[in-house]
Amino acid sequence: MTNMPIYMHFIFSAFSTVGFSVFLNAPASSLIPAGITGGIGWSVFFYLMGVSSNSIFANFFAAVIVSLMSEILARKLKQPAILFVIPGIIPLVPGLGMYNTMLYLVQKNYDMAISTGADALFVGGAIALGVLLITSLAKTISMFNIKRKVAK
């Protein structure tokens, strides 16, 4: 990766997350929390990549953290969680892997295209699984609390 300190990774990913939030027409009150969510998510990914070098695990765990923070912020700020989840996972999306896959296909380097494409696909699946896990858990807890209130 790079030799930048982790706080610089946090700052740049937070700014990029805020930029995507603006691009997606998020309310102004959600920009800073979304930026912090994206910054923490990327910082977790960067740290785990340094420790394990497993991009699938690092992306999954970072997506879990982003999704968990988004659900908490949604409750605290009374906003939909998607305002924080979508911009928060943008820094994790394997754009370079997808670009390189297409480049290798154009260059007719099919072995590298398959390898890079499969890695990008698995990373995307790991991100989706991380978000799905926390979102489903939050929805289940919410439904359980509603049923408990109705039963009283």
Secondary structure per residue as TSV (DSSP state, phi and psi in degrees):
chain	resnum	aa	ss	phi	psi
A	1	M	-	360.0	-125.8
A	2	T	-	-124.5	170.2
A	3	N	-	-94.8	8.7
A	4	M	S	-66.6	147.0
A	5	P	-	-68.2	158.8
A	6	I	H	-64.3	-31.0
A	7	Y	H	-66.7	-30.4
A	8	M	H	-69.6	-38.0
A	9	H	H	-60.3	-42.9
A	10	F	H	-59.6	-48.5
A	11	I	H	-62.0	-48.1
A	12	F	H	-67.9	-38.7
A	13	S	H	-71.6	-33.0
A	14	A	H	-64.6	-42.8
A	15	F	H	-63.5	-41.9
A	16	S	H	-66.4	-35.3
A	17	T	H	-66.2	-42.3
A	18	V	H	-62.4	-40.5
A	19	G	H	-60.6	-44.0
A	20	F	H	-68.2	-32.2
A	21	S	H	-64.0	-41.8
A	22	V	H	-64.4	-43.7
A	23	F	H	-60.1	-34.7
A	24	L	T	-90.1	12.9
A	25	N	T	59.1	41.4
A	26	A	-	-74.3	150.5
A	27	P	-	-61.7	149.1
A	28	A	G	-60.1	-31.6
A	29	S	G	-69.0	-16.2
A	30	S	G	-99.4	-2.4
A	31	L	H	-66.7	-48.9
A	32	I	H	-66.1	-47.7
A	33	P	H	-60.7	-36.8
A	34	A	H	-66.0	-40.5
A	35	G	H	-62.4	-41.4
A	36	I	H	-65.3	-40.2
A	37	T	H	-60.7	-48.3
A	38	G	H	-64.7	-38.4
A	39	G	H	-64.9	-43.1
A	40	I	H	-67.8	-40.6
A	41	G	H	-59.8	-46.9
A	42	W	H	-66.6	-38.3
A	43	S	H	-63.5	-40.0
A	44	V	H	-63.5	-44.6
A	45	F	H	-59.2	-47.7
A	46	F	H	-61.6	-43.5
A	47	Y	H	-63.6	-46.3
A	48	L	H	-67.0	-32.3
A	49	M	H	-66.3	-35.2
A	50	G	H	-69.6	-32.5
A	51	V	H	-83.1	-44.7
A	52	S	H	-113.4	-21.9
A	53	S	-	59.1	21.9
A	54	N	-	-107.9	101.7
A	55	S	H	-67.0	-30.8
A	56	I	H	-68.6	-48.0
A	57	F	H	-62.5	-45.0
A	58	A	H	-62.3	-42.9
A	59	N	H	-68.0	-39.7
A	60	F	H	-61.0	-49.8
A	61	F	H	-66.5	-39.2
A	62	A	H	-64.0	-39.4
A	63	A	H	-66.1	-36.6
A	64	V	H	-62.0	-44.5
A	65	I	H	-64.1	-45.3
A	66	V	H	-61.0	-44.9
A	67	S	H	-66.5	-41.0
A	68	L	H	-63.5	-45.2
A	69	M	H	-63.2	-37.4
A	70	S	H	-65.5	-41.4
A	71	E	H	-65.4	-39.6
A	72	I	H	-65.8	-46.7
A	73	L	H	-63.8	-35.3
A	74	A	H	-61.8	-40.3
A	75	R	H	-71.1	-42.8
A	76	K	H	-70.2	-41.1
A	77	L	H	-95.8	-0.6
A	78	K	T	54.5	50.6
A	79	Q	S	-129.4	160.6
A	80	P	-	-67.7	144.0
A	81	A	T	-64.0	-26.3
A	82	I	H	-64.4	-23.4
A	83	L	H	-62.4	-24.9
A	84	F	H	-106.3	-30.3
A	85	V	H	-69.8	-52.6
A	86	I	H	-61.7	-52.5
A	87	P	H	-65.1	-30.8
A	88	G	H	-68.2	-29.7
A	89	I	H	-92.4	-7.4
A	90	I	G	-56.1	-43.8
A	91	P	G	-63.6	-20.6
A	92	L	G	-84.9	-18.6
A	93	V	S	-60.7	131.9
A	94	P	-	-80.0	64.9
A	95	G	H	-64.2	-39.9
A	96	L	H	-65.7	-37.6
A	97	G	H	-63.6	-40.4
A	98	M	H	-68.3	-40.3
A	99	Y	H	-62.7	-47.7
A	100	N	H	-63.7	-34.3
A	101	T	H	-60.2	-47.8
A	102	M	H	-64.6	-39.8
A	103	L	H	-61.5	-44.8
A	104	Y	H	-65.2	-34.8
A	105	L	H	-65.6	-43.3
A	106	V	H	-64.3	-36.1
A	107	Q	T	-81.0	-1.2
A	108	K	T	61.9	32.5
A	109	N	-	-99.6	78.0
A	110	Y	H	-70.0	-32.3
A	111	D	H	-62.4	-46.9
A	112	M	H	-68.8	-34.8
A	113	A	H	-62.9	-43.7
A	114	I	H	-66.2	-43.9
A	115	S	H	-63.8	-49.6
A	116	T	H	-67.8	-40.7
A	117	G	H	-65.0	-40.5
A	118	A	H	-64.8	-41.0
A	119	D	H	-63.2	-44.5
A	120	A	H	-63.0	-38.6
A	121	L	H	-65.3	-43.6
A	122	F	H	-67.5	-37.1
A	123	V	H	-65.2	-44.3
A	124	G	H	-60.7	-40.3
A	125	G	H	-64.9	-38.6
A	126	A	H	-65.0	-40.1
A	127	I	H	-64.0	-45.8
A	128	A	H	-62.8	-40.4
A	129	L	H	-65.7	-40.0
A	130	G	H	-62.5	-43.4
A	131	V	H	-67.8	-43.3
A	132	L	H	-61.1	-41.5
A	133	L	H	-59.3	-51.2
A	134	I	H	-72.2	-40.0
A	135	T	H	-62.6	-43.4
A	136	S	H	-65.4	-40.3
A	137	L	H	-64.2	-43.4
A	138	A	H	-63.9	-40.9
A	139	K	H	-65.3	-41.1
A	140	T	H	-63.9	-44.5
A	141	I	H	-63.2	-41.7
A	142	S	H	-62.0	-44.2
A	143	M	H	-65.8	-38.3
A	144	F	H	-63.6	-41.7
A	145	N	H	-66.2	-38.0
A	146	I	H	-65.4	-43.5
A	147	K	H	-64.4	-36.0
A	148	R	H	-67.7	-37.9
A	149	K	H	-68.4	-37.2
A	150	V	H	-69.6	-35.6
A	151	A	H	-69.6	-21.9
A	152	K	-	-75.2	360.0
